[in-house]
Amino acid sequence: MKDNFANQVASLTSPFYHADPVVPNDGIDLPYVTRSLYVGVAGDIRITTAGGTIVTFRNHPVGYMPGRITRVHATGTTAADIVAVW
């Protein structure tokens, strides 16, 4: 398949190239730092940012959560159907 954008440099605002379902885990980082998370079922999301900050976003709605995220914690996360994109 021809990709008209194959030679373009990716930036943080570019469309994502990869996506993986997220299984929240208190002890294991995601395989890649994200550009964003997609949240399929609203709820709380406890994350670790690329800068090392741990924070809980309360009542996050369905949709995208932009951010450079390294971990989605099981403890404190009630949102579901989460997908990491990068």
HELIX and SHEET records of a PDB file:
SHEET    1   A 4 ALA A  19  PRO A  21  0                                        
SHEET    2   A 4 ALA A  80  VAL A  85 -1                                        
SHEET    3   A 4 SER A  36  VAL A  41 -1                                        
SHEET    4   A 4 GLY A  63  PRO A  66 -1                                        
SHEET    1   B 3 ILE A  54  HIS A  60  0                                        
SHEET    2   B 3 GLY A  43  THR A  49 -1                                        
SHEET    3   B 3 ILE A  69  VAL A  72 -1                                        
END                                                                             
